[in-house]
Amino acid sequence: ESESEVSEPALFRRNPEPSQDIQSKITDIETAIQDAVGDLSQHIEVVSAYKMFPDDVAKSYIDGNAEGAYFPKGRKIYILAESVTPERARWVAWHELGHRGFDTPQFKNYQSLVTQARNNPVVDALSKAIMKDRKQYADDKAGTDINVATEEAIVELLAASKTGNYVEIEKRYGIKPIQPEFKTTLQRLLDKFKALMAKVTGHAASDFTN
């Protein structure tokens, strides 16, 4: 998810410390994320849902299969330890880092790039599949806004590329990815975004990382 339905998690903290079992799992997830994303892990906090939220909110998140969220305020990513395995956390980390990458003032002025991305048949099909999947959640904008669904498609592509787990796309959305085509599609999108950022900021495109 790119946003949470509630306010910044710190406002909801109430349980002082997670249990020993969940703390051990948090440590394992943190290790997996560090291995997957390296220094970018500084933007990610693995938390117990029951520490961050009131019990009823935590339960609704877990029952709703919420795994993580990016909060624009503070540009911080939270991953819920109760909802992911260490292996799954690698995917979720890259997915949420993708949302964080979209969250720049310059990019928000150039939503046309998202529309252009759908000219690619893989991105278009995945965007539509995500929109269909998210319609079941009344407050999920990806279920009603094709541009939001396209952002979700792009960050899912990023997660698939970075983890090598292309099967996840097929399993969840019914789209069988062709790995070389996926990688080429993603690189083309990244090159467009870097060129855009270079134009806006005056820096060289090579100054921006994927």
C-alpha positions as CSV (number, residue, x, y, z in Angstrom):
1,E,0.0,0.0,0.0
2,S,1.2,3.5,-0.7
3,E,-0.8,5.1,2.1
4,S,-2.5,4.0,5.3
5,E,-6.2,4.5,6.1
6,V,-5.2,5.9,9.5
7,S,-2.8,8.5,10.8
8,E,0.9,8.2,11.3
9,P,1.4,4.9,13.3
10,A,3.3,6.7,16.2
11,L,0.0,8.3,17.1
12,F,-1.5,4.9,17.9
13,R,1.3,3.3,19.9
14,R,0.0,1.8,23.1
15,N,1.6,-1.5,23.9
16,P,5.1,-0.8,25.3
17,E,7.0,-3.8,23.8
18,P,6.1,-6.7,21.5
19,S,6.2,-10.2,22.9
20,Q,9.5,-12.2,22.8
21,D,8.3,-14.4,20.0
22,I,7.3,-11.5,17.7
23,Q,10.5,-9.6,18.6
24,S,12.5,-12.6,17.4
25,K,10.5,-12.6,14.1
26,I,11.1,-8.9,13.8
27,T,14.8,-9.5,14.0
28,D,14.7,-12.2,11.3
29,I,12.7,-9.9,9.0
30,E,15.1,-7.0,9.6
31,T,18.0,-9.3,8.6
32,A,16.2,-10.4,5.4
33,I,15.4,-6.8,4.4
34,Q,18.9,-5.7,5.1
35,D,20.2,-8.5,2.8
36,A,17.6,-7.6,0.1
37,V,17.9,-3.8,0.0
38,G,21.1,-2.9,1.7
39,D,21.5,0.7,2.9
40,L,17.9,1.4,1.8
41,S,16.8,-0.5,4.9
42,Q,17.3,2.7,6.8
43,H,13.9,3.9,5.5
44,I,12.1,0.8,6.7
45,E,10.9,-0.1,10.2
46,V,9.6,-3.6,11.0
47,V,6.9,-3.4,13.7
48,S,4.4,-5.4,15.5
49,A,0.9,-4.3,14.5
50,Y,-0.3,-4.8,18.1
51,K,2.4,-2.4,19.3
52,M,1.6,0.3,16.7
53,F,-2.2,0.2,16.7
54,P,-5.1,-0.4,19.1
55,D,-6.0,-4.1,19.1
56,D,-9.1,-3.7,16.9
57,V,-7.1,-1.8,14.2
58,A,-4.2,-4.2,14.3
59,K,-6.6,-7.2,13.9
60,S,-8.3,-5.5,10.9
61,Y,-5.0,-4.9,9.3
62,I,-3.8,-8.5,9.7
63,D,-7.2,-9.9,8.8
64,G,-7.1,-7.7,5.7
65,N,-3.7,-9.1,4.7
66,A,-2.0,-5.7,5.1
67,E,1.8,-6.3,4.9
68,G,3.3,-2.8,4.9
69,A,2.7,0.8,4.2
70,Y,4.5,3.9,3.1
71,F,3.7,7.1,5.0
72,P,4.5,10.3,3.1
73,K,4.9,12.2,6.4
74,G,8.5,11.4,7.3
75,R,8.8,9.3,4.1
76,K,8.9,6.2,6.3
77,I,8.0,2.6,5.5
78,Y,6.5,0.2,8.0
79,I,6.3,-3.5,7.6
80,L,4.0,-5.6,9.8
81,A,5.8,-8.5,11.4
82,E,2.6,-10.5,12.0
83,S,1.7,-10.4,8.2
84,V,5.0,-11.5,6.5
85,T,7.6,-14.1,6.5
86,P,11.3,-13.0,6.2
87,E,11.2,-14.1,2.6
88,R,8.0,-12.3,1.8
89,A,9.4,-9.2,3.5
90,R,12.0,-8.9,0.7
91,W,9.2,-8.4,-1.8
92,V,7.3,-6.0,0.4
93,A,10.3,-3.9,1.1
94,W,11.1,-3.4,-2.6
95,H,7.4,-2.7,-3.3
96,E,7.2,0.0,-0.6
97,L,10.5,1.5,-1.6
98,G,9.0,1.8,-5.1
99,H,6.2,3.9,-3.7
100,R,8.7,6.0,-1.8
101,G,10.5,6.7,-5.1
102,F,7.3,7.9,-6.6
103,D,6.8,10.4,-3.8
104,T,8.7,13.4,-5.1
105,P,7.3,16.8,-5.9
106,Q,8.8,16.7,-9.3
107,F,7.2,13.4,-10.2
108,K,3.7,14.4,-9.1
109,N,3.8,17.1,-11.8
110,Y,4.4,14.5,-14.5
111,Q,1.6,11.9,-14.1
112,S,1.7,11.6,-17.9
113,L,4.6,9.2,-17.5
114,V,2.3,6.8,-15.6
115,T,-0.2,7.0,-18.5
116,Q,2.6,6.4,-21.0
117,A,3.7,3.3,-19.0
118,R,0.4,1.7,-19.9
119,N,1.3,1.7,-23.5
120,N,3.4,-1.4,-22.6
121,P,1.0,-4.4,-22.8
122,V,2.5,-6.0,-19.6
123,V,2.1,-2.8,-17.5
124,D,-1.4,-2.3,-19.0
125,A,-2.5,-5.9,-18.2
126,L,-1.1,-5.8,-14.7
127,S,-2.6,-2.4,-14.0
128,K,-6.1,-3.7,-14.9
129,A,-5.6,-6.9,-12.9
130,I,-4.5,-4.9,-9.9
131,M,-7.6,-2.6,-10.2
132,K,-9.8,-5.7,-10.4
133,D,-8.1,-7.2,-7.3
134,R,-8.4,-4.1,-5.3
135,K,-12.0,-3.3,-5.9
136,Q,-12.9,-5.6,-3.0
137,Y,-11.4,-2.9,-0.6
138,A,-13.8,0.1,-0.4
139,D,-11.1,2.6,0.6
140,D,-8.4,1.4,-1.8
141,K,-7.8,4.0,-4.5
142,A,-6.1,1.3,-6.7
143,G,-9.5,-0.2,-7.1
144,T,-11.0,2.9,-8.7
145,D,-8.2,5.0,-10.2
146,I,-6.2,3.5,-13.1
147,N,-3.2,5.7,-12.5
148,V,-2.9,4.5,-8.9
149,A,-3.3,0.9,-10.1
150,T,-0.5,1.6,-12.6
151,E,1.8,2.8,-9.9
152,E,1.0,-0.4,-8.1
153,A,1.8,-2.3,-11.2
154,I,5.2,-0.6,-11.6
155,V,6.3,-1.2,-8.0
156,E,5.2,-4.8,-8.3
157,L,7.4,-5.1,-11.4
158,L,10.2,-3.6,-9.4
159,A,9.7,-6.1,-6.6
160,A,9.6,-9.0,-9.1
161,S,12.8,-7.8,-10.8
162,K,14.7,-7.2,-7.6
163,T,13.7,-10.5,-5.9
164,G,13.7,-12.6,-9.0
165,N,10.3,-13.9,-7.9
166,Y,8.4,-13.5,-11.1
167,V,6.1,-16.4,-10.2
168,E,4.4,-14.1,-7.6
169,I,3.0,-12.0,-10.4
170,E,1.4,-15.0,-12.1
171,K,0.2,-16.5,-8.8
172,R,-1.6,-13.3,-7.6
173,Y,-2.7,-11.7,-10.8
174,G,-2.8,-14.5,-13.4
175,I,-0.3,-12.8,-15.6
176,K,2.6,-15.1,-16.7
177,P,5.7,-12.8,-16.9
178,I,8.4,-13.3,-19.5
179,Q,11.4,-12.4,-17.5
180,P,13.7,-10.7,-20.1
181,E,10.7,-8.7,-21.3
182,F,9.8,-7.7,-17.7
183,K,13.3,-6.6,-17.1
184,T,13.5,-4.6,-20.3
185,T,10.1,-3.0,-19.6
186,L,11.2,-2.0,-16.1
187,Q,14.6,-0.6,-17.3
188,R,12.9,1.5,-19.9
189,L,10.5,3.0,-17.3
190,L,13.4,3.7,-15.0
191,D,15.4,5.4,-17.8
192,K,12.3,7.6,-18.5
193,F,12.0,8.6,-14.9
194,K,15.7,9.4,-14.5
195,A,15.6,11.5,-17.7
196,L,12.6,13.4,-16.3
197,M,14.3,14.0,-13.0
198,A,17.4,15.3,-14.8
199,K,15.3,17.7,-16.8
200,V,13.5,19.0,-13.7
201,T,16.5,19.3,-11.4
202,G,19.3,20.2,-13.8
203,H,21.4,17.2,-12.7
204,A,22.7,14.6,-15.0
205,A,20.5,11.5,-15.5
206,S,23.5,9.4,-14.2
207,D,23.2,11.2,-10.8
208,F,19.9,9.3,-10.2
209,T,20.0,5.6,-9.2
210,N,17.3,3.1,-10.1
